[in-house]
Amino acid sequence: MRRITRMFEIIQILRASSKPLSAETLGQRLDVSKRTIYRDIGALQGMRIPIDGEAGVGYLMRRGYDLPPLNFDTEEIEALRVGLLMLARTGDNALQKAAGRVMKKIDALQCDDTRYVVAPWGAPPDDPEKGCISLSDVRAAIRDNKKLRITYRSPDQVTSERVIRPIAVIYHLEANMIAAWCEKRGGFRHFRTDRIWECEVLEETFENQADALRLLWEEQEGFNAEYSLARVQ
């Protein structure tokens, strides 16, 4: 999580709390150390954000401080709720956690709504402890235009090592795929994430080629998700 995003989250958490929160509690909720929270709180106080408290005592947002409201109409809010709930079916744990944070922000400004329910069944969760790759790492590599070295097992159980240039993640109902330029094959390929046994983010980038590759891939695919799934590696 980027520092500016984390600092925004600290503001949101403190706004929603009716009692002081310790640096340890904030650190646990944001997956960072107490020292990081101390630095972030100090930076926020330096920007005149009205946070009262100190290390060892806890922190509380002074009443009356607010951020600009979300300006969505009723149907836009409902679309957001259903869309956020649908993320539970992607198996992308980082996106699911982010969706939960967004939902809390919507609920803080609107009201909790249980009229919309999405079945949780979908792609398997990307739990590295169970041998699955982290989709968060893959998305970061796509954003940073970094190559990946993967160990891939095809449907006929043939294992191969590839260096790929990832350009998109495609979320299907029962599986997720990485669209990429495969250096071994010299062309675009789609790799099911549940068939990738190892994944290493390389320092080597393809920044000068990323936009052109993505445009060419979109032109070749059309983009037809069903077709892409049918010809997956």
SELO-355436 format. One line per 10 residues: number of its first residue (from 1); their letters; for each residue x, y negated, z of C-alpha. Coordinates in Angstrom, 2 decimals, m for minus. Example, Ala and Ser with C-alpha at 12.3 -4.5 7.8 and 13.67 -1.06 7.14 Angstrom:
<kollums>
1) AS) 12.30 4.50 7.80 | 13.67 1.06 7.14
</kollums>
This chain:
<kollums>
1) MRRITRMFEI) 0.00 0.00 0.00 | 1.40 m3.41 m1.00 | 2.03 m5.85 1.85 | m0.51 m8.40 0.63 | m3.15 m5.67 0.45 | m2.24 m4.44 3.94 | m2.47 m7.96 5.37 | m5.90 m8.38 3.83 | m6.94 m5.08 5.42 | m5.70 m6.29 8.82
11) IQILRASSKP) m7.94 m9.35 8.49 | m10.92 m7.17 7.56 | m10.35 m4.73 10.43 | m9.99 m7.51 13.00 | m13.08 m9.32 11.67 | m15.16 m6.17 12.16 | m13.87 m5.45 15.68 | m15.57 m6.75 18.83 | m12.56 m6.05 21.03 | m8.79 m6.50 20.80
21) LSAETLGQRL) m6.94 m3.88 18.78 | m3.38 m2.83 19.54 | m0.62 m2.74 16.96 | m0.53 1.03 17.42 | m4.24 1.33 16.54 | m3.83 m0.91 13.49 | m0.74 1.03 12.43 | m2.59 4.35 12.64 | m5.45 3.05 10.52 | m3.09 1.67 7.87
31) DVSKRTIYRD) m0.44 4.44 8.06 | 2.40 2.10 9.00 | 4.58 1.53 12.06 | 3.87 m0.86 14.95 | 6.89 m2.91 13.87 | 5.31 m3.41 10.44 | 2.06 m4.56 12.08 | 3.99 m7.02 14.28 | 5.63 m8.53 11.18 | 2.35 m8.73 9.27
41) IGALQGMRIP) 0.48 m10.30 12.20 | 3.29 m12.82 12.63 | 3.09 m13.70 8.93 | m0.69 m14.11 9.11 | m0.46 m16.31 12.20 | 2.19 m18.33 10.37 | m0.39 m18.91 7.61 | m2.76 m20.25 10.30 | m5.07 m17.25 10.20 | m6.82 m17.47 13.62
51) IDGEAGVGYL) m5.56 m14.22 15.14 | m5.20 m14.33 18.93 | m3.12 m11.94 21.00 | 0.41 m10.63 21.19 | 2.50 m7.46 21.24 | 1.51 m5.15 24.10 | m1.85 m6.89 24.62 | m3.72 m6.49 21.37 | m5.09 m8.72 18.62 | m8.50 m10.27 18.00
61) MRRGYDLPPL) m9.82 m12.45 15.20 | m11.20 m15.76 16.45 | m14.91 m16.10 15.73 | m15.94 m18.25 12.78 | m13.20 m17.12 10.39 | m14.52 m15.59 7.19 | m13.50 m14.69 3.67 | m15.45 m15.57 0.51 | m18.59 m13.39 0.25 | m19.20 m10.77 m2.40
71) NFDTEEIEAL) m21.59 m12.25 m4.94 | m23.36 m9.21 m6.37 | m27.04 m8.75 m7.15 | m29.02 m5.75 m5.86 | m28.39 m3.48 m8.84 | m24.69 m4.35 m8.89 | m24.43 m3.36 m5.23 | m26.23 m0.08 m5.95 | m23.91 0.58 m8.90 | m20.92 0.00 m6.63
81) RVGLLMLART) m22.28 2.35 m3.97 | m22.95 5.19 m6.41 | m19.64 4.65 m8.19 | m17.73 4.72 m4.91 | m19.55 7.87 m3.83 | m18.67 9.51 m7.16 | m14.99 9.17 m6.30 | m15.50 12.02 m3.84 | m15.70 14.33 m6.88 | m12.36 13.33 m8.38
91) GDNALQKAAG) m10.14 15.11 m5.86 | m8.00 11.94 m5.70 | m7.50 11.49 m1.94 | m5.98 8.01 m2.17 | m8.87 6.71 m4.26 | m11.36 8.33 m1.89 | m9.80 6.53 1.08 | m9.80 3.25 m0.85 | m13.47 3.81 m1.74 | m14.26 4.29 1.95
101) RVMKKIDALQ) m12.60 0.96 2.78 | m14.55 m0.82 0.04 | m17.81 0.75 1.23 | m17.20 m0.56 4.76 | m16.70 m4.06 3.37 | m19.97 m3.82 1.45 | m21.78 m2.52 4.53 | m20.37 m5.39 6.62 | m21.94 m7.91 4.23 | m25.07 m5.97 3.34
111) CDDTRYVVAP) m26.37 m3.07 5.38 | m25.64 0.63 5.52 | m27.63 2.48 2.87 | m28.18 6.25 2.81 | m30.61 6.35 m0.09 | m27.91 7.34 m2.57 | m26.19 10.69 m2.23 | m23.64 12.25 m4.59 | m22.87 15.97 m4.41 | m19.26 16.40 m3.24
121) WGAPPDDPEK) m18.43 19.33 m5.49 | m15.91 18.54 m8.19 | m12.18 18.69 m8.83 | m10.07 20.25 m6.04 | m8.42 17.76 m3.66 | m4.86 16.72 m4.48 | m3.38 18.01 m1.24 | 0.43 18.42 m1.60 | 0.44 20.82 1.37 | m1.67 23.19 m0.73
131) GCISLSDVRA) 0.65 22.96 m3.72 | m1.25 20.23 m5.58 | 0.44 17.13 m6.95 | m0.44 13.69 m5.64 | m2.62 11.78 m8.09 | m1.64 8.61 m6.25 | 1.99 9.22 m7.30 | 0.88 9.87 m10.88 | m1.16 6.66 m10.99 | 1.82 4.74 m9.58
141) AIRDNKKLRI) 4.06 6.19 m12.32 | 1.52 5.10 m14.94 | 1.39 1.58 m13.50 | 5.21 1.40 m13.38 | 5.66 3.10 m16.79 | 7.93 5.75 m15.30 | 8.55 9.17 m16.77 | 7.60 12.37 m14.95 | 9.37 15.69 m14.89 | 6.78 18.42 m14.40
151) TYRSPDQVTS) 6.70 22.19 m14.13 | 3.59 23.29 m15.97 | 1.83 26.63 m16.21 | m0.32 27.14 m19.30 | m3.63 29.09 m19.37 | m1.73 32.22 m20.50 | 0.59 31.86 m17.44 | 3.64 30.64 m19.37 | 5.70 28.24 m17.23 | 7.69 25.41 m18.78
161) ERVIRPIAVI) 9.45 22.24 m17.68 | 8.53 19.03 m19.43 | 9.50 15.38 m19.32 | 6.43 13.32 m20.09 | 5.47 9.66 m20.45 | 2.13 9.42 m18.61 | m0.34 6.86 m19.96 | m3.70 7.75 m18.37 | m5.51 9.93 m15.83 | m8.74 11.49 m17.10
171) YHLEANMIAA) m11.23 12.51 m14.43 | m13.51 15.39 m15.40 | m16.17 17.04 m13.27 | m14.13 20.15 m12.45 | m10.58 19.13 m13.34 | m8.32 16.13 m13.79 | m5.87 15.61 m16.62 | m2.81 13.52 m17.35 | m2.67 12.14 m20.87 | 0.98 11.77 m21.85
181) WCEKRGGFRH) 3.55 11.77 m24.59 | 5.43 15.05 m24.22 | 9.10 14.74 m25.13 | 9.41 18.50 m25.57 | 6.57 18.67 m28.13 | 7.10 15.23 m29.64 | 3.41 14.33 m29.39 | 0.47 13.60 m27.11 | m0.63 16.35 m24.76 | m3.15 16.65 m21.93
191) FRTDRIWECE) m2.03 18.42 m18.75 | m4.47 19.70 m16.14 | m3.22 18.55 m12.76 | m4.16 21.86 m11.10 | m1.69 23.60 m13.43 | 1.23 21.34 m12.52 | 3.34 23.11 m9.91 | 6.03 20.50 m9.45 | 6.12 16.81 m10.30 | 9.05 14.40 m9.96
201) VLEETFENQA) 8.85 10.69 m10.69 | 11.96 9.70 m12.64 | 13.70 6.34 m12.53 | 13.75 6.26 m16.32 | 11.01 4.01 m17.70 | 9.27 3.57 m21.04 | 7.95 0.06 m20.40 | 8.65 m1.19 m23.93 | 6.64 1.70 m25.41 | 3.75 2.05 m22.94
211) DALRLLWEEQ) 1.21 m0.25 m24.62 | 1.94 1.10 m28.08 | 1.66 4.70 m26.87 | m1.65 4.00 m25.16 | m3.10 2.33 m28.26 | m1.95 5.18 m30.49 | m3.41 7.76 m28.08 | m6.76 5.94 m27.98 | m6.84 5.82 m31.78 | m6.02 9.51 m32.13
221) EGFNAEYSLA) m8.48 10.65 m29.43 | m11.20 8.32 m30.31 | m11.54 8.58 m27.12 | m13.49 11.83 m26.78 | m13.16 13.28 m23.29 | m14.80 16.62 m24.16 | m12.47 17.08 m27.12 | m9.47 16.24 m24.93 | m10.48 18.84 m22.36 | m10.97 21.43 m25.08
231) RVQ) m7.41 20.97 m26.36 | m5.74 20.69 m22.97 | m2.30 22.31 m22.66
</kollums>
